Amino acid sequence: MPAGLDPLLQHPTRLAVLAFLSACQEAEFSAVRDHCEVSDSVLSKAATALEEAGHVKVKKGYVGKRPRTWLAATKAGRAALAGHVAELQRLVAAAEAAGAEHGRE
């Protein structure tokens, strides 16, 4: 695996969660779940993995008497996402260049 890719972000759900969170200050669990089109348990596992890596902060609280969970990308998480995306773009550009060169043979 290229060094610039974050192994944690190879999983599509974790990548989608961090990408969504990078565009906002924080989001309620249900909003992230709905955007990523996953179940509560899938999002919970992804959020736990991202939190353990320091990419996401999980905050629990209440709205009235109802428990709520909010997720937020950390500074480290935003940096990891940016680096991961930059490496993907580099890989695509290198592959396109190699393909174009190969096509001239």
Secondary structure, 3 states (H helix, E strand, C coil): CCCCCCHHHHCHHHHHHHHHHHCCCCEEHHHHHHHHCCCHHHHHHHHHHHHHCCCEEEEEEEECCEEEEEEEECHHHHHHHHHHHHHHHHHHHHHHHHHHHHHCC
